[in-house]
Amino acid sequence: MKNDKLYKKVLLISAIVYILLGLLFLPKVFSGEVIVNPIILKIGSLQIRWYGLLIASGVFLSFYLATDTAKKWNFNENELSNAVILGVVFSIIGARLYYVIFNWDIYSKMPSEIFKTWHGGMAIHGGIIGALLSVYIYTKLKKNISFTFLQGLDLMAHVLPLGQSIGRWGNFFNYEAYGSPTNLPWKMYVPKEFRMPGYESYEYFHPTFLYESIWDLVIFLFLFYYARNNKKFDGEIISLYLILYSLGRGWIELLRTDSLMFLGMKVAVLISIFFVVFGIILYVSIKRKMEV
């Protein structure tokens, strides 16, 4: 096993942050003793929200780590920067478009809300699809590029879970993406104004945002180390990401009360099943080609 100082630093910082949150902050919020405010600062009509700040922080930190890996993989720095910018734009558009489409009955009546992403309403599956599409477009249109489509996907996939893990805390400050009512010791108090219709009489719910944040962090720590030290073929990391993330997300989605629905079924569960199957097929097919 190769020594990776950056990996150890990320692991240590992650452990410290989650321990501090778990011991000092979350117990008071989950009990209802402290009610968090989704707005950090408000100046007139200008609002700075935790949701946007955390998503931006996740993007920048993921980009920083991806840049370090890209140097090991001999990616051109300028090409990587351009690809990331395109990826961020496509991810935001994809995440919002996906959410709006499956909530069109609401947004059709309030079209001005479609562009107010700071109010929440970003679907990660839409963001993933947007990111995949951006890498495909960039690698196919750019001539003499220093990395292939699969290499670009692997680079993205080994840091994407970190951005997702951090971004989930934006849901925490918005009191959204929580699950069904529960009396488990780690139950989360949700103020009445943030409770889903039909659940107004309940006070405590599954903190599914936290479940996914922890799952994403575990995936990141595994893929980040694996990609930098044990990767065997191009396309391996994106395949593992699709399988691992979707397994956890599909299960967690079953607990949520705010799922996007299609024909009476939870869209995220259907997409997760598709991604797991696709990831397995992609992994097996690429590995077989490498062995021929």
Stockholm file with secondary structure:
# STOCKHOLM 1.0

chainA/1-292         MKNDKLYKKVLLISAIVYILLGLLFLPKVFSGEVIVNPIILKIGSLQIRWYGLLIASGVFLSFYLATDTAKKWNFNENELSNAVILGVVFSIIGARLYYVIFNWDIYSKMPSEIFKTWHGGMAIHGGIIGALLSVYIYTKLKKNISFTFLQGLDLMAHVLPLGQSIGRWGNFFNYEAYGSPTNLPWKMYVPKEFRMPGYESYEYFHPTFLYESIWDLVIFLFLFYYARNNKKFDGEIISLYLILYSLGRGWIELLRTDSLMFLGMKVAVLISIFFVVFGIILYVSIKRKMEV
#=GR chainA/1-292 SS CCCCHHHHHHHHHHHHHHHHIIIIIHHHHHHTSSCCCSEEEEETTEEEEHHHHHHHHHHHHHHHHHHHHHHHTTCCHHHHHHHHHHHHHHHHHHHHHHHHHTTHHHHTTCGGGGGCGGGSCCCHHHHHHHHHHHHHHHHHHSTTCSSCHHHHHHHHHTTHHHHHHHHHHHHHHTTCSCBSBCCSTTCEECCGGGSCTTCTTCCEECCHHHHHHHHHHHHHHHHHHHHHHTCCSTTHHHHHHHHHHHHHHHHHHTTBSSCCEETTEEHHHHHHHHHHHHHHHHHHHHHHHHHC
#=GC SS_cons         CCCCHHHHHHHHHHHHHHHHIIIIIHHHHHHTSSCCCSEEEEETTEEEEHHHHHHHHHHHHHHHHHHHHHHHTTCCHHHHHHHHHHHHHHHHHHHHHHHHHTTHHHHTTCGGGGGCGGGSCCCHHHHHHHHHHHHHHHHHHSTTCSSCHHHHHHHHHTTHHHHHHHHHHHHHHTTCSCBSBCCSTTCEECCGGGSCTTCTTCCEECCHHHHHHHHHHHHHHHHHHHHHHTCCSTTHHHHHHHHHHHHHHHHHHTTBSSCCEETTEEHHHHHHHHHHHHHHHHHHHHHHHHHC
//
